[in-house]
Structures are given as structure tokens and as C-alpha cells.
Amino acid sequence: MNLIRLMLETPGSGLFEDPIGTFDPQHVQWIDNIVRCARDSGVRLMVTPWDTFWMNHRWHISPYSSELGGPVHEKTDFIVKPEVLDAQKKRFAFIIDRWGNSGAIFAWELLNEADVWWGASAKQLGDWTASMAEFVRDYEHRRWGLNHLIAL
């Protein structure tokens, strides 16, 4: 077994960006270290930009929460609101720019447990998935001339 699922935010690791669009340098360095160790050890990573379980259960600290000035008033906004989708694409772009050509990436997992936390309809989730998959695929190919697997 040489595959690890790496969720970029967990309670122990802190927030990857706070506020939205501002990436925490210490957190980025922590991920840099993981990616480097994985590459050097022949381990591949399935990168998940959000740990939705903890994001949902710790919504009070999420920079996406409207209570903290974020754009998500109802959790469905995370899947459907254009400004949130733009912020998510910026996060994916940062991740792809930073680690997409590292040699350690196996796949991008767009959103863990998408059907559980957001209260979105199947159509809304399908639209979100299609939009994000297209963005990740196209952006990564333009940036690095390659594509990794995309999972949901």
C-alpha cells in the first residue's frame, strides 16, 4: 500500500486558508513537508482540499461561514454560490500550482462526502462536480501538461 489520502484541513492541522484566499504559510510548509516525504518515500497522495466532516462539525471556525464574514449563509451556498465556487477554484489552482508537478500526487478528491453535509440536491451536486472537475482538469493540463485522476 503506497497511497495516503491527505486532507488539507483537519482539527489538528488547522485552517489551510483564513480568510478565504489567504493561505497560511505555516500550514503550506506543513503540506510541503508531507508532499516531499511522500515523494521521497514512493508514497502517492490523494489530496482532498476540505475535510468536510470536520468542516461541518466545526463550522463556527470556518472562514466560509457568514458568521465569520464568509460568503456561506446556508450550507448549500458552498455548492451553488458563484463567489464560493470562484474561491474554491482559487484554492484548487493554488494546490495544483504548488504540488501538481511534485511527483507525489495520485489524485485530486474534489469533495469528500459531498452528499452528506451540504443539503444540496443531486442536480446541484452534479453541477458542482462537473464544474470543479472541468476546472481542475483544464487548469492542471494548462499548468503542467498532464492530468491526475479526479475523484469525488
C-alpha positions as a printed NumPy array, in Angstrom:
array([[  0.   ,   0.   ,   0.   ],
       [  1.546,   3.269,  -1.029],
       [ -1.431,   5.627,  -1.166],
       [ -2.394,   8.113,   1.51 ],
       [ -5.428,  10.346,   1.498],
       [ -4.296,  13.815,   2.542],
       [ -6.998,  16.141,   3.794],
       [ -5.562,  19.636,   3.783],
       [ -7.521,  20.73 ,   6.836],
       [ -8.136,  18.697,   9.957],
       [ -8.649,  19.789,  13.57 ],
       [ -5.025,  19.014,  14.374],
       [ -3.584,  20.806,  11.348],
       [ -5.629,  23.994,  11.48 ],
       [ -7.064,  26.015,   8.616],
       [ -5.396,  25.996,   5.198],
       [ -6.679,  29.479,   4.413],
       [ -8.077,  32.136,   6.7  ],
       [ -9.59 ,  34.349,   5.493],
       [-10.583,  32.775,   2.192],
       [ -7.843,  33.338,  -0.348],
       [ -5.105,  33.867,   2.25 ],
       [ -3.068,  30.686,   2.586],
       [ -1.384,  30.142,   5.95 ],
       [  2.397,  29.924,   5.31 ],
       [  2.969,  27.514,   8.218],
       [  0.192,  25.252,   7.017],
       [  1.551,  25.348,   3.462],
       [  5.016,  24.445,   4.793],
       [  3.498,  21.535,   6.718],
       [  1.941,  20.241,   3.488],
       [  5.212,  20.884,   1.602],
       [  6.924,  18.586,   4.109],
       [  4.312,  15.861,   3.702],
       [  4.47 ,  16.047,  -0.1  ],
       [  8.276,  15.941,  -0.073],
       [  8.372,  12.963,   2.314],
       [  5.738,  11.142,   0.257],
       [  7.642,  11.725,  -2.98 ],
       [ 10.961,  10.656,  -1.43 ],
       [  9.36 ,   7.507,   0.011],
       [  7.461,   6.473,  -3.113],
       [  4.115,   7.166,  -1.473],
       [  1.331,   8.726,  -3.542],
       [ -1.247,  11.162,  -2.23 ],
       [ -4.931,  11.576,  -2.922],
       [ -5.375,  15.235,  -1.989],
       [ -8.668,  16.401,  -0.53 ],
       [ -8.929,  20.207,  -0.213],
       [-11.516,  20.111,   2.593],
       [-12.225,  17.628,   5.351],
       [-15.973,  18.044,   5.151],
       [-16.685,  16.056,   8.317],
       [-14.661,  18.415,  10.476],
       [-15.587,  21.449,   8.43 ],
       [-19.255,  20.744,   9.132],
       [-18.757,  19.943,  12.823],
       [-16.53 ,  22.979,  13.35 ],
       [-18.441,  25.376,  11.137],
       [-18.026,  28.099,  13.778],
       [-14.326,  28.442,  12.779],
       [-14.713,  28.016,   9.006],
       [-13.72 ,  31.109,   7.004],
       [-16.59 ,  30.207,   4.64 ],
       [-19.122,  30.811,   7.449],
       [-21.086,  34.057,   7.15 ],
       [-20.795,  34.425,  10.927],
       [-17.065,  34.998,  10.377],
       [-17.526,  37.213,   7.331],
       [-17.521,  34.41 ,   4.761],
       [-19.959,  34.046,   1.855],
       [-21.849,  30.931,   3.026],
       [-25.145,  31.817,   4.73 ],
       [-26.744,  28.408,   4.167],
       [-24.537,  25.365,   3.726],
       [-25.975,  24.745,   0.263],
       [-24.226,  28.012,  -0.707],
       [-20.95 ,  26.064,  -0.533],
       [-22.08 ,  24.097,  -3.595],
       [-24.05 ,  26.717,  -5.558],
       [-22.992,  30.292,  -4.804],
       [-20.821,  31.717,  -7.624],
       [-18.431,  33.621,  -5.338],
       [-17.85 ,  30.458,  -3.285],
       [-17.196,  28.441,  -6.446],
       [-14.66 ,  31.08 ,  -7.523],
       [-12.929,  30.841,  -4.131],
       [-12.864,  27.041,  -4.409],
       [-11.3  ,  27.265,  -7.867],
       [ -8.631,  29.597,  -6.478],
       [ -7.891,  27.018,  -3.783],
       [ -7.604,  24.27 ,  -6.397],
       [ -5.35 ,  26.494,  -8.519],
       [ -3.058,  27.143,  -5.55 ],
       [ -2.882,  23.419,  -4.764],
       [ -2.198,  22.462,  -8.381],
       [  0.401,  25.207,  -8.789],
       [  2.2  ,  24.211,  -5.603],
       [  2.049,  20.409,  -5.654],
       [  0.62 ,  19.301,  -9.002],
       [  4.019,  18.548, -10.519],
       [  5.603,  17.175,  -7.339],
       [  5.599,  13.525,  -8.368],
       [  3.69 ,  12.613,  -5.213],
       [  0.135,  13.256,  -6.381],
       [ -2.034,  10.296,  -7.366],
       [ -5.441,  12.002,  -7.492],
       [ -7.479,  15.032,  -6.539],
       [-10.538,  14.229,  -4.449],
       [-12.839,  17.128,  -5.2  ],
       [-15.062,  16.95 ,  -2.136],
       [-15.219,  14.232,   0.484],
       [-18.742,  13.124,   1.428],
       [-20.328,  15.731,  -0.82 ],
       [-23.77 ,  14.213,  -0.438],
       [-23.761,  14.229,   3.364],
       [-23.111,  17.757,   4.598],
       [-24.367,  20.396,   2.233],
       [-28.103,  19.754,   1.88 ],
       [-27.782,  20.092,  -1.87 ],
       [-29.907,  18.289,  -4.426],
       [-28.453,  15.635,  -6.705],
       [-28.581,  18.138,  -9.569],
       [-26.757,  20.803,  -7.556],
       [-24.053,  18.315,  -6.567],
       [-23.807,  17.059, -10.132],
       [-23.449,  20.606, -11.457],
       [-20.796,  21.407,  -8.825],
       [-18.885,  18.21 ,  -9.586],
       [-18.932,  18.806, -13.337],
       [-17.811,  22.409, -12.915],
       [-14.971,  21.616, -10.492],
       [-13.781,  18.56 , -12.414],
       [-13.662,  20.571, -15.63 ],
       [-11.761,  23.382, -13.902],
       [ -9.232,  21.054, -12.241],
       [ -8.679,  19.03 , -15.415],
       [ -8.264,  22.082, -17.645],
       [ -6.186,  24.109, -15.193],
       [ -3.835,  21.253, -14.414],
       [ -3.337,  20.427, -18.078],
       [ -2.591,  24.056, -18.953],
       [ -0.227,  24.401, -15.976],
       [  1.662,  21.107, -16.137],
       [  0.657,  19.409, -19.389],
       [ -0.715,  16.43 , -17.501],
       [ -3.727,  15.296, -15.513],
       [ -4.143,  13.267, -12.365],
       [ -7.188,  11.201, -11.533],
       [-10.168,  13.139, -10.216],
       [-12.3  ,  11.542,  -7.528],
       [-15.424,  12.516,  -5.62 ]])
